[in-house]
Structures are given as structure tokens and as C-alpha cells.
């Protein structure tokens, strides 16, 4: 089975449409969404409705910190992110808000764990950005493979049976074997707001038969996504960073 994995869509309709088209063309037959469907982008209602429709058809979805901030004003964010969340609250209908409220922090599926941030304290939305953070997260779960987002920069961490931890950045389009002798964290890049210097949307496909994951970069209409952010009256910095991939 091929599972398409998406994280950090952030209200970017153009990026999500491009990734879904790409996943369908690669015959993905299952979908997993790893949080932060809203915030920053100009079309949160379309994104939430699309994710909800996929969940109704059997997709996995967990909550992200921006999703949770819709109903929890105590979640701390920077000024632009907070402005985007305040704006997003005015755009989501009751059905969308209820969907976000009901999303779980984690989903476990056989030997796989789906979570937005690290696995040690999912409600704290801790970033997995270092070997120490990856080791801490891996020690908090028995899952052989953890899939997460939150960082907006793709990365892979592996822990051997002798506790040796290695990390690397995946190359788009190249399948990475997730050897069964190790435990893994796959940090997905962002669909809707990449921050690794590349403007193309990022997602991955996991082949559970071959135990391989392939990261993909998908070009999309960045100019339209940025123009819609400006037209919505959101902070222009949120549009500018789409054009830089930062």
C-alpha cells in the first residue's frame, strides 16, 4: 500500500491541489495528514473541507498547533502567525471548527505513529530539529517509524539497535529504505509553506510493502497563493516567504 503523507498545508490551496494530483498520479491509495491545515494561507476553509472529505474516506489526520489555536487562544505564536489565526477564525464555519476540535493528537497504525511534532509530549508540539530531539522522541514510543511535520524542513533520523543515531536530508524522488533493524523518524517538509530554500511544495509517499519512503517536491502556482494572502489582508510577510521558500 502506498500512503501519501502531508504536513503543514497552512491554508495553501494551490500547493495542496498540486500535491494531491501528484500523489494520485503516483497511485497513492491511502492518505495521512499530519496537522497544521490552517494558519498563514488564504484558503483555510477549502483546505479543512478537503482534509475532512479524505478522513471520511478513511484517511488518517492528526491535529497541529495552528489547528488547535483556532479554539485555544492560549497557544503562543509570533505576531504574524497570531494575526493569521485571528483572521482564520472568521473564515471557518462551525463544521470546520468542530472537525479541527475532534482531531486526535496521535494515531498509531501497526508499527507506525502519526503525530504533528515529537512523540514524547504531543500536546506541547515540540520540534524535532536535532539528533537529541529525535532520540528523545524515539525513546517515547515503541513505534518503529514515526511520521511527523511541524519543522517545515524535510529530514530523516534513524536509531540503531546499539543506540547509534544518524540523520540526513532526503533527496527528492529517491526512495529511502527504512530498514527493519532500525527505528525511524520521518520529518516531512511543508506542503504549504516550505522553509528550506525551495519554493516547491513538499510531501512524501511511504510504501509499506517495500518499507521505503520517497520525498517529493511539487511545483505549484506560488504567485497566486501569495497574491491571495495579500488580497485577504494578511501580513505581506506571509506571502513574501512563499516566494523565497523561507
Backbone as JSON, one array per atom type, in Angstrom:
{
  "sequence": "XXXXXXXXXXXXXXXXXXXXXXXXXXXXXXXXXXXXXXXXXXXXXXXXXXXXXXXXXXXXXXXXXXXXXXXXXXXXXXXXXXXXXXXXXXXXXXXXXXXXXXXXXXXXXXXXXXXXXXXXXXXXXXXXXXXXXXXXXXXXXXXXXXXXXXXXXXXXXXXXXXXXXXXXXXXXXXXXXXXXXXXXXXXXXXXXXXXXXXXXXXXXXXXXXXXXXXXXXXXXXXXXXXXXXXXXXXXXXXXXXXXXXX",
  "N": [[0.85, -1.2, 0.0], [0.5, 2.21, -0.81], [1.09, 5.12, 0.91], [0.29, 8.45, 0.96], [1.78, 11.23, 2.44], [1.14, 14.16, 4.17], [1.99, 17.34, 5.49], [1.66, 20.42, 7.34], [0.06, 22.23, 5.69], [-1.22, 24.67, 5.8], [-3.37, 26.38, 4.86], [-2.95, 26.69, 2.15], [-4.2, 26.38, -0.76], [-3.45, 26.05, -3.48], [-1.0, 24.72, -3.32], [-1.7, 22.32, -1.99], [-3.56, 21.19, -3.79], [-1.85, 20.66, -5.95], [-0.11, 18.77, -4.82], [-1.88, 16.67, -4.14], [-2.77, 15.95, -6.7], [-0.33, 15.04, -7.72], [0.19, 12.88, -6.02], [-1.97, 11.2, -6.62], [-1.32, 10.63, -9.28], [0.88, 9.08, -8.85], [-0.23, 6.85, -7.88], [-1.0, 6.64, -5.2], [-2.74, 5.1, -2.56], [-3.7, 5.59, -0.11], [-4.1, 8.1, 2.44], [-2.46, 10.38, 4.63], [-2.62, 12.94, 6.98], [-0.79, 15.33, 8.64], [-1.27, 17.5, 10.33], [-1.65, 21.09, 11.07], [-3.4, 22.51, 9.17], [-4.41, 24.97, 8.81], [-3.77, 28.57, 9.13], [-1.55, 31.15, 8.2], [-2.03, 30.83, 5.29], [-4.44, 31.73, 2.64], [-6.75, 30.27, 2.15], [-8.12, 28.64, 4.18], [-10.6, 27.42, 4.75], [-11.23, 25.88, 2.48], [-9.11, 24.06, 2.5], [-9.45, 22.72, 4.99], [-11.95, 21.55, 4.55], [-11.32, 19.84, 2.43], [-9.45, 18.07, 3.62], [-11.13, 16.99, 5.56], [-12.99, 15.62, 3.95], [-11.32, 13.62, 2.91], [-10.71, 12.24, 5.27], [-13.2, 11.2, 5.88], [-13.25, 9.28, 3.98], [-11.46, 7.45, 4.89], [-8.88, 8.37, 5.44], [-5.99, 9.17, 7.5], [-5.71, 11.61, 10.08], [-4.18, 14.06, 12.1], [-3.95, 16.53, 14.73], [-2.56, 19.86, 14.5], [-0.52, 22.53, 15.91], [-1.4, 25.05, 15.0], [-3.97, 24.43, 14.16], [-5.13, 23.72, 16.58], [-4.96, 26.13, 17.87], [-7.08, 27.58, 16.9], [-9.29, 27.15, 18.53], [-8.15, 27.5, 20.96], [-6.95, 30.09, 22.45], [-4.76, 30.39, 24.09], [-2.48, 29.25, 23.08], [0.79, 29.93, 22.21], [2.18, 32.16, 19.8], [4.08, 33.73, 17.12], [3.85, 37.23, 16.12], [2.83, 37.6, 13.43], [1.84, 35.06, 12.85], [-0.12, 34.82, 14.8], [-1.84, 36.87, 14.0], [-2.72, 35.77, 11.61], [-4.12, 33.54, 12.54], [-6.17, 34.75, 13.99], [-7.55, 35.98, 11.87], [-8.22, 33.66, 10.44], [-10.05, 32.44, 12.15], [-12.35, 33.85, 11.61], [-13.1, 32.9, 9.2], [-13.71, 30.19, 9.18], [-16.35, 27.85, 9.24], [-18.86, 26.45, 11.48], [-18.83, 23.68, 11.18], [-16.27, 23.15, 10.2], [-14.7, 24.06, 12.33], [-15.51, 22.27, 14.34], [-14.57, 19.89, 13.25], [-11.77, 20.31, 13.38], [-11.48, 20.52, 16.14], [-12.01, 17.93, 16.99], [-9.93, 16.38, 16.12], [-7.38, 13.94, 16.7], [-4.41, 13.87, 18.83], [-2.46, 12.0, 18.21], [-2.07, 9.16, 16.04], [-1.9, 5.68, 15.95], [-0.79, 3.05, 13.93], [-0.44, -0.12, 13.27], [2.94, -0.59, 13.2], [3.49, 2.06, 13.06], [3.58, 5.55, 13.83], [1.7, 8.47, 13.82], [2.04, 11.91, 14.1], [2.03, 15.41, 14.95], [4.24, 16.94, 16.01], [6.96, 16.12, 18.14], [7.12, 12.81, 19.69], [7.12, 12.56, 22.43], [5.68, 14.36, 23.94], [3.03, 15.13, 22.69], [0.93, 17.2, 22.94], [2.46, 19.46, 23.47], [3.71, 20.18, 21.18], [6.47, 19.94, 20.27], [9.43, 20.68, 18.47], [11.17, 18.56, 16.19], [14.24, 18.9, 15.6], [16.85, 18.23, 15.87], [19.48, 15.82, 16.61], [19.41, 15.05, 19.29], [16.77, 15.75, 20.0], [15.39, 14.04, 18.3], [16.2, 11.52, 19.27], [15.1, 11.63, 21.84], [12.38, 11.69, 21.19], [12.09, 9.21, 19.86], [12.59, 7.43, 21.95], [10.3, 7.7, 23.35], [8.29, 6.24, 22.28], [7.06, 3.05, 21.1], [6.76, 2.6, 18.5], [7.94, 1.63, 15.29], [8.37, 3.34, 13.18], [8.07, 6.8, 13.05], [6.06, 9.31, 11.81], [6.14, 12.72, 11.2], [5.59, 16.33, 11.25], [5.7, 19.82, 11.29], [8.22, 21.09, 11.39], [8.86, 22.07, 8.88], [10.98, 21.55, 7.24], [12.4, 18.98, 5.42], [13.56, 15.85, 6.79], [15.4, 12.96, 7.92], [15.72, 10.64, 10.54], [17.5, 8.0, 12.12], [17.64, 5.28, 14.36], [19.81, 2.94, 15.64], [20.09, -0.53, 16.76], [22.1, -0.48, 18.57], [21.91, 1.97, 19.66], [22.99, 4.01, 18.15], [22.59, 7.04, 16.53], [21.66, 8.39, 13.46], [21.4, 10.91, 10.92], [19.96, 12.55, 8.08], [19.34, 14.54, 5.11], [16.65, 13.98, 2.98], [16.74, 13.17, -0.52], [14.82, 14.51, -3.07], [12.58, 12.39, -4.84], [14.1, 10.08, -4.67], [14.0, 6.86, -3.46], [14.01, 5.84, -0.08], [15.16, 3.24, 1.82], [13.62, 2.02, 4.71], [15.09, 0.42, 6.92], [14.42, -2.59, 8.71], [15.9, -3.17, 10.9], [16.34, -0.88, 12.26], [15.0, 2.04, 13.98], [12.85, 4.73, 13.11], [12.47, 8.25, 12.35], [10.56, 10.14, 10.31], [10.62, 13.24, 9.15], [8.46, 15.31, 7.66], [8.54, 17.63, 4.91], [7.07, 20.9, 4.34], [3.85, 21.22, 2.93], [2.48, 23.63, 2.37], [4.06, 25.81, 3.14], [7.07, 25.84, 2.65], [10.35, 25.88, 4.17], [12.97, 25.53, 3.54], [14.43, 26.78, 1.64], [13.51, 26.13, -0.84], [10.89, 26.64, -3.1], [8.96, 24.9, -3.99], [6.21, 22.71, -3.19], [6.25, 20.27, -0.54], [6.04, 16.81, 0.07], [5.51, 13.3, 0.95], [5.7, 9.83, -0.04], [4.95, 6.75, 1.37], [5.85, 3.42, 1.09], [4.55, 0.65, 2.27], [4.88, -2.04, 1.76], [7.4, -2.41, 0.55], [8.79, -1.12, 2.48], [9.77, 1.56, 2.16], [10.42, 5.05, 1.78], [9.64, 7.9, -0.12], [10.51, 11.14, -0.75], [8.96, 14.01, -2.15], [9.09, 16.89, -4.31], [6.95, 19.37, -5.4], [6.12, 21.53, -7.91], [4.06, 24.46, -7.82], [1.41, 26.93, -8.21], [2.75, 29.44, -7.03], [2.71, 32.23, -7.13], [-0.02, 32.88, -7.31], [-0.98, 31.88, -4.86], [0.42, 33.53, -3.1], [-0.55, 36.05, -3.87], [-3.21, 35.84, -3.1], [-2.97, 35.79, -0.34], [-2.1, 38.41, 0.17], [-4.28, 39.83, -0.85], [-6.22, 39.09, 0.94], [-5.66, 40.56, 3.1], [-3.9, 39.69, 4.96], [-0.75, 39.54, 6.8], [1.86, 40.79, 4.76], [4.33, 39.61, 4.83], [3.89, 36.91, 5.06], [3.18, 36.17, 2.53], [5.46, 36.88, 1.12], [7.39, 35.09, 2.06], [6.63, 32.7, 0.93], [7.47, 33.02, -1.67], [10.14, 32.84, -1.4], [10.66, 30.49, -0.15], [11.3, 30.37, 2.49]],
  "CA": [[0.0, 0.0, 0.0], [1.23, 3.48, -0.88], [0.44, 6.15, 1.72], [0.78, 9.81, 0.75], [1.9, 11.9, 3.74], [1.13, 15.62, 4.0], [2.05, 18.11, 6.73], [1.84, 21.87, 7.26], [-0.57, 22.74, 4.47], [-1.35, 26.09, 6.15], [-4.33, 27.16, 4.09], [-2.44, 26.93, 0.8], [-4.98, 25.53, -1.67], [-2.72, 25.75, -4.71], [0.03, 23.71, -3.02], [-2.33, 21.04, -1.68], [-4.1, 20.63, -5.03], [-0.74, 20.12, -6.75], [0.4, 17.55, -4.16], [-2.88, 15.61, -4.28], [-2.7, 15.49, -8.1], [0.92, 14.29, -7.86], [0.03, 11.61, -5.3], [-2.87, 10.34, -7.41], [-0.58, 10.19, -10.47], [1.81, 8.05, -8.39], [-1.08, 5.74, -7.43], [-1.2, 6.55, -3.75], [-4.08, 4.58, -2.27], [-4.1, 5.99, 1.24], [-3.62, 9.45, 2.72], [-2.28, 10.74, 6.04], [-2.44, 14.39, 7.12], [-0.09, 15.43, 9.92], [-1.54, 18.7, 11.11], [-1.5, 22.46, 10.6], [-4.16, 22.72, 7.94], [-4.75, 26.4, 8.75], [-2.71, 29.49, 9.53], [-0.68, 31.71, 7.16], [-2.59, 30.87, 3.95], [-5.68, 32.47, 2.44], [-7.92, 29.43, 1.88], [-8.21, 27.59, 5.21], [-11.87, 26.68, 4.71], [-11.13, 24.87, 1.41], [-8.16, 23.02, 2.93], [-10.07, 21.91, 6.05], [-13.01, 20.74, 3.93], [-10.68, 18.78, 1.64], [-8.91, 17.07, 4.55], [-12.28, 16.31, 6.18], [-13.53, 14.66, 2.98], [-10.41, 12.47, 2.85], [-10.88, 11.47, 6.51], [-14.46, 10.45, 5.73], [-12.97, 8.15, 3.08], [-10.51, 6.55, 5.52], [-7.55, 8.93, 5.67], [-5.55, 9.49, 8.85], [-5.42, 13.02, 10.29], [-3.92, 14.48, 13.48], [-4.06, 17.98, 14.9], [-1.34, 20.64, 14.65], [-0.66, 23.63, 16.87], [-2.23, 26.12, 14.42], [-5.35, 23.95, 14.19], [-5.6, 23.78, 17.96], [-5.05, 27.55, 18.26], [-8.39, 28.13, 16.5], [-10.18, 27.11, 19.7], [-7.38, 27.69, 22.2], [-6.15, 31.32, 22.3], [-3.59, 30.39, 24.97], [-1.31, 28.75, 22.37], [1.67, 31.05, 21.91], [2.67, 32.26, 18.43], [4.63, 35.05, 16.81], [2.82, 38.23, 15.8], [2.19, 37.34, 12.14], [1.06, 33.81, 12.95], [-1.31, 35.11, 15.6], [-2.75, 37.65, 13.14], [-3.33, 34.85, 10.65], [-5.09, 32.71, 13.25], [-7.35, 35.61, 14.26], [-8.26, 36.1, 10.59], [-8.77, 32.34, 10.08], [-11.24, 32.17, 12.98], [-13.51, 34.49, 10.99], [-13.37, 32.24, 7.91], [-14.12, 28.8, 9.34], [-17.71, 27.66, 9.73], [-18.97, 25.59, 12.67], [-18.46, 22.31, 10.83], [-14.81, 23.1, 10.12], [-14.17, 24.19, 13.7], [-15.76, 21.02, 15.05], [-13.64, 18.9, 12.7], [-10.43, 20.55, 13.95], [-11.53, 20.23, 17.58], [-12.09, 16.49, 17.24], [-8.75, 15.66, 15.63], [-6.52, 13.41, 17.77], [-3.0, 14.28, 18.86], [-1.67, 10.95, 17.56], [-2.71, 7.95, 15.54], [-0.98, 4.56, 15.79], [-1.27, 2.14, 12.9], [0.57, -1.18, 13.27], [4.21, -0.14, 13.79], [3.69, 3.45, 12.65], [2.97, 6.59, 14.65], [1.48, 9.74, 13.13], [1.97, 12.97, 15.1], [2.48, 16.66, 14.33], [5.59, 17.24, 16.48], [7.65, 14.94, 18.66], [6.22, 11.81, 20.27], [7.22, 12.5, 23.89], [4.64, 15.21, 24.53], [2.34, 15.69, 21.52], [0.24, 18.48, 23.15], [3.4, 20.58, 23.56], [4.15, 20.48, 19.81], [7.92, 20.15, 20.3], [10.06, 20.48, 17.16], [12.26, 17.58, 16.05], [15.2, 19.61, 14.75], [18.22, 17.85, 16.22], [19.62, 14.4, 16.96], [18.94, 14.87, 20.67], [15.31, 15.78, 19.99], [14.93, 12.81, 17.64], [16.41, 10.41, 20.19], [14.09, 11.77, 22.89], [11.09, 11.29, 20.63], [12.1, 7.77, 19.59], [12.53, 6.71, 23.22], [8.97, 7.89, 23.94], [7.3, 5.41, 21.58], [7.51, 1.74, 20.64], [6.55, 2.54, 17.05], [9.2, 1.52, 14.54], [8.51, 4.54, 12.35], [7.26, 7.96, 13.4], [5.9, 10.32, 10.77], [5.73, 13.99, 11.8], [5.83, 17.54, 10.47], [5.93, 20.92, 12.23], [9.52, 21.76, 11.2], [8.84, 22.68, 7.54], [12.21, 21.17, 6.55], [12.44, 17.51, 5.42], [14.72, 15.22, 7.44], [15.24, 11.56, 8.34], [16.57, 10.2, 11.65], [17.46, 6.54, 12.3], [18.26, 4.81, 15.6], [20.18, 1.53, 15.51], [19.9, -1.35, 17.97], [23.18, -0.12, 19.51], [21.63, 3.35, 20.07], [23.64, 4.99, 17.3], [21.59, 7.82, 15.8], [22.14, 9.06, 12.26], [20.39, 11.78, 10.31], [20.3, 13.08, 6.76], [18.25, 15.17, 4.38], [16.27, 13.15, 1.84], [16.81, 13.75, -1.86], [13.51, 14.3, -3.71], [12.47, 11.41, -5.92], [14.94, 8.91, -4.4], [13.4, 6.04, -2.41], [14.88, 5.57, 1.07], [14.71, 2.04, 2.53], [13.57, 2.14, 6.16], [15.5, -0.93, 7.31], [13.68, -3.05, 9.88], [16.8, -3.27, 12.05], [16.43, 0.44, 12.9], [13.77, 2.77, 14.18], [12.95, 5.89, 12.22], [11.59, 9.42, 12.34], [10.48, 10.82, 9.02], [10.09, 14.59, 9.28], [8.03, 15.75, 6.33], [8.58, 19.05, 4.62], [5.76, 21.55, 4.36], [3.09, 21.38, 1.68], [2.03, 24.99, 2.1], [5.0, 26.89, 3.47], [8.43, 25.3, 2.81], [11.32, 26.8, 4.77], [14.31, 25.01, 3.3], [15.01, 27.49, 0.5], [12.87, 25.69, -2.08], [9.5, 27.11, -3.08], [8.04, 23.81, -4.34], [5.57, 22.02, -2.07], [6.93, 19.04, -0.13], [5.29, 15.73, 0.73], [6.22, 12.03, 0.78], [4.9, 8.61, -0.2], [5.52, 5.59, 2.06], [5.47, 2.11, 0.54], [4.71, -0.24, 3.42], [5.3, -3.36, 1.3], [8.85, -2.35, 0.37], [9.32, -0.33, 3.59], [10.53, 2.66, 1.58], [9.74, 6.34, 1.71], [10.17, 8.79, -1.16], [10.08, 12.54, -0.63], [8.71, 14.65, -3.44], [8.88, 18.34, -4.39], [5.93, 19.57, -6.43], [5.89, 22.93, -8.26], [2.66, 24.87, -7.84], [1.25, 28.34, -8.55], [3.13, 30.2, -5.83], [2.31, 33.63, -7.28], [-1.44, 33.01, -6.96], [-1.12, 31.68, -3.41], [0.92, 34.75, -2.43], [-1.47, 37.16, -4.17], [-4.42, 35.67, -2.29], [-2.63, 36.2, 1.03], [-2.09, 39.88, 0.22], [-5.66, 40.3, -1.09], [-7.02, 38.8, 2.14], [-5.3, 41.5, 4.17], [-2.98, 39.05, 5.89], [0.6, 40.15, 6.74], [2.53, 40.53, 3.48], [5.5, 38.75, 5.05], [3.48, 35.52, 4.86], [3.23, 35.95, 1.08], [6.86, 37.02, 0.68], [8.21, 33.91, 2.38], [6.3, 31.65, -0.04], [8.26, 33.25, -2.88], [11.55, 32.56, -1.07], [10.8, 29.17, 0.47], [11.94, 30.58, 3.81]],
  "C": [[0.88, 1.25, 0.0], [0.45, 4.55, -0.11], [1.09, 7.5, 1.43], [0.68, 10.58, 2.06], [2.04, 13.41, 3.53], [1.18, 16.29, 5.37], [2.13, 19.6, 6.41], [1.33, 22.45, 5.93], [-0.83, 24.25, 4.61], [-2.21, 26.9, 5.18], [-3.91, 27.45, 2.66], [-3.11, 25.95, -0.17], [-4.18, 25.11, -2.89], [-1.66, 24.65, -4.47], [-0.6, 22.35, -2.75], [-2.92, 20.4, -2.94], [-3.0, 19.98, -5.86], [-0.22, 18.82, -6.15], [-0.6, 16.39, -4.29], [-2.88, 15.05, -5.71], [-1.46, 14.61, -8.3], [0.8, 12.92, -7.2], [-0.88, 10.66, -6.07], [-2.15, 9.8, -8.64], [0.42, 9.09, -10.11], [1.07, 6.9, -7.7], [-1.1, 5.55, -5.92], [-2.61, 6.05, -3.47], [-4.51, 4.83, -0.84], [-3.47, 7.35, 1.53], [-3.5, 9.66, 4.23], [-1.93, 12.23, 6.11], [-1.94, 14.66, 8.54], [-0.17, 16.81, 10.55], [-1.13, 20.02, 10.48], [-2.09, 22.64, 9.2], [-4.45, 24.21, 7.74], [-3.56, 27.23, 9.23], [-1.85, 29.86, 8.34], [-1.4, 31.88, 5.82], [-3.99, 31.44, 3.89], [-6.91, 31.61, 2.22], [-8.05, 28.29, 2.9], [-9.49, 26.77, 5.12], [-11.83, 25.59, 3.65], [-10.21, 23.73, 1.87], [-8.8, 22.12, 3.99], [-11.16, 21.01, 5.46], [-12.42, 19.59, 3.12], [-10.11, 17.69, 2.53], [-10.06, 16.28, 5.19], [-12.88, 15.28, 5.22], [-12.64, 13.42, 2.86], [-10.53, 11.61, 4.11], [-12.15, 10.63, 6.43], [-14.28, 9.23, 4.83], [-11.86, 7.26, 3.61], [-9.12, 7.1, 5.76], [-7.28, 9.14, 7.16], [-5.34, 11.0, 8.94], [-5.2, 13.28, 11.78], [-3.92, 16.0, 13.53], [-2.67, 18.62, 15.0], [-1.58, 21.82, 15.58], [-1.5, 24.78, 16.31], [-3.7, 25.71, 14.42], [-5.93, 24.09, 15.6], [-5.78, 25.23, 18.43], [-6.38, 28.19, 17.85], [-9.34, 28.19, 17.69], [-9.47, 27.37, 21.01], [-6.47, 28.91, 22.07], [-4.9, 31.34, 23.17], [-2.33, 29.87, 24.27], [-0.48, 29.92, 21.86], [2.18, 30.99, 20.47], [3.3, 33.62, 18.22], [3.51, 35.97, 16.28], [2.09, 37.93, 14.5], [1.33, 36.08, 12.18], [-0.22, 34.04, 13.74], [-2.33, 35.92, 14.8], [-3.46, 36.74, 12.15], [-4.38, 33.96, 11.32], [-6.35, 33.52, 13.57], [-8.2, 35.76, 13.01], [-8.94, 34.79, 10.23], [-10.02, 32.02, 10.89], [-12.5, 32.76, 12.35], [-13.93, 33.79, 9.71], [-13.91, 30.82, 8.04], [-15.54, 28.73, 9.86], [-17.7, 26.67, 10.91], [-18.51, 24.17, 12.38], [-16.93, 22.16, 10.78], [-14.17, 23.18, 11.5], [-14.35, 22.89, 14.48], [-14.82, 19.92, 14.56], [-12.26, 19.07, 13.32], [-10.41, 20.19, 15.43], [-11.46, 18.74, 17.88], [-10.86, 15.71, 16.78], [-7.9, 15.17, 16.79], [-5.11, 13.98, 17.71], [-2.13, 13.28, 18.09], [-2.59, 9.88, 17.0], [-1.63, 6.88, 15.41], [-1.59, 3.55, 14.85], [-0.2, 1.08, 12.72], [1.86, -0.65, 13.92], [4.5, 1.32, 13.47], [2.94, 4.41, 13.58], [2.88, 7.86, 13.82], [1.27, 10.81, 14.18], [2.49, 14.25, 14.46], [3.92, 17.0, 14.72], [6.26, 15.99, 17.01], [6.67, 14.04, 19.41], [6.22, 11.82, 21.8], [6.12, 13.29, 24.57], [3.86, 15.88, 23.4], [1.6, 17.01, 21.78], [1.16, 19.69, 23.26], [3.97, 20.97, 22.2], [5.64, 20.84, 19.77], [8.5, 19.83, 18.92], [11.12, 19.38, 17.23], [13.26, 18.18, 15.06], [16.64, 19.23, 15.05], [18.27, 16.36, 16.54], [19.13, 14.13, 18.37], [17.4, 14.83, 20.73], [14.74, 14.51, 19.35], [15.08, 11.61, 18.57], [15.36, 10.42, 21.3], [12.72, 11.3, 22.4], [11.03, 9.78, 20.4], [11.99, 6.96, 20.87], [11.14, 6.81, 23.87], [7.91, 7.0, 23.3], [7.91, 4.06, 21.22], [7.34, 1.6, 19.12], [7.9, 2.45, 16.33], [9.45, 2.76, 13.69], [7.55, 5.61, 12.83], [7.24, 8.9, 12.21], [5.42, 11.61, 11.43], [6.02, 15.14, 10.84], [6.33, 18.62, 11.38], [7.18, 21.74, 11.93], [9.58, 22.53, 9.89], [10.11, 22.42, 6.75], [12.31, 19.65, 6.58], [13.71, 16.98, 6.08], [14.35, 13.78, 7.78], [16.21, 11.3, 9.5], [16.4, 8.69, 11.8], [18.21, 6.17, 13.57], [18.53, 3.32, 15.49], [19.93, 0.78, 16.81], [20.99, -1.08, 19.0], [23.07, 1.35, 19.95], [22.41, 4.4, 19.29], [22.58, 5.71, 16.48], [22.24, 8.53, 14.62], [21.02, 9.92, 11.69], [20.88, 12.23, 8.94], [19.08, 13.75, 6.16], [17.91, 14.33, 3.17], [16.39, 13.91, 0.52], [15.47, 13.48, -2.56], [13.57, 13.28, -4.84], [13.28, 10.15, -5.72], [14.34, 8.13, -3.23], [14.44, 5.72, -1.33], [14.36, 4.31, 1.77], [14.75, 2.27, 4.04], [13.81, 0.75, 6.74], [14.85, -1.33, 8.63], [14.56, -3.2, 11.11], [16.92, -1.95, 12.8], [15.04, 0.99, 13.16], [13.95, 4.15, 13.57], [12.01, 7.02, 12.64], [11.69, 10.04, 10.95], [9.82, 12.18, 9.26], [9.73, 15.09, 7.88], [8.33, 17.23, 6.14], [7.17, 19.61, 4.6], [5.14, 21.56, 2.97], [2.95, 22.87, 1.37], [2.95, 26.12, 2.47], [6.39, 26.31, 3.72], [9.39, 26.35, 3.38], [12.75, 26.3, 4.6], [14.95, 25.64, 2.07], [14.45, 27.07, -0.85], [11.39, 26.06, -2.03], [8.51, 25.99, -3.37], [7.48, 23.15, -3.09], [6.27, 20.69, -1.81], [5.94, 18.06, 0.48], [6.04, 14.43, 0.47], [5.21, 10.91, 0.55], [5.64, 7.45, 0.46], [4.95, 4.31, 1.47], [5.65, 1.1, 1.66], [5.09, -1.67, 3.01], [6.83, -3.42, 1.17], [9.55, -1.69, 1.55], [10.28, 0.75, 3.08], [9.72, 3.94, 1.63], [10.44, 7.19, 0.65], [9.6, 10.18, -0.93], [9.93, 13.14, -2.02], [8.66, 16.17, -3.27], [7.99, 18.6, -5.61], [5.77, 21.07, -6.7], [4.39, 23.25, -8.22], [2.61, 26.37, -8.11], [1.49, 29.2, -7.3], [2.64, 31.64, -5.92], [0.83, 33.83, -6.9], [-1.65, 32.85, -5.46], [-0.68, 32.93, -2.66], [-0.03, 35.92, -2.65], [-2.73, 37.06, -3.33], [-4.17, 36.05, -0.83], [-2.68, 37.72, 1.16], [-3.52, 40.42, 0.08], [-6.55, 40.09, 0.14], [-6.73, 39.77, 3.27], [-4.42, 40.87, 5.24], [-1.6, 39.72, 5.8], [1.33, 39.78, 5.46], [3.75, 39.64, 3.64], [5.16, 37.28, 4.82], [3.45, 35.17, 3.37], [4.68, 35.96, 0.59], [7.65, 35.73, 0.93], [7.85, 32.73, 1.48], [7.18, 31.76, -1.27], [9.73, 32.94, -2.67], [11.75, 31.12, -0.57], [11.51, 29.26, 1.8], [10.9, 31.02, 4.83]]
}
